[in-house]
Amino acid sequence: MGKFEIKATKSGQSMFNLKAGNGQVILTSESYTTKAACENGIESVRKNSQMDERFERKTGSTGQHYFNLKASNGQVIGKSESYTSTGAMENGVESVKKNAPDAEVEDNS
């Protein structure tokens, strides 16, 4: 089962990673000024991860594949790691869809 890990950034803000059951990071958030905003970001991931159209699939300048998960207002809530193939990226999308809704939250901030 996956989990969200809340962490403090060097600048004192909050951010989270969504990890798959194997411990691999599958989605990383932006930095939030408050922990409450970070927790709202987690709830947004839970909700938006269930809609395929909210995943923006991209290819970086080095040819690596990645995706952004966007909220209904178009704001990016999380970004994936880089993948070497489209298939691997799609597996990452499926992992977010599977893990996000029921993932526990671990506060390490």
HELIX and SHEET records of a PDB file:
HELIX    1   1 LYS A   35  ASN A   48  1                                  14    
HELIX    2   2 ASP A   52  ARG A   54  5                                   3    
HELIX    3   3 THR A   86  ASN A   99  1                                  14    
SHEET    1   A 4 VAL A  25  THR A  28  0                                        
SHEET    2   A 4 SER A  14  LYS A  19 -1                                        
SHEET    3   A 4 LYS A   3  ALA A   8 -1                                        
SHEET    4   A 4 GLU A 104  ASP A 107  1                                        
SHEET    1   B 3 PHE A  55  THR A  59  0                                        
SHEET    2   B 3 HIS A  65  LYS A  70 -1                                        
SHEET    3   B 3 VAL A  76  LYS A  79 -1                                        
END                                                                             
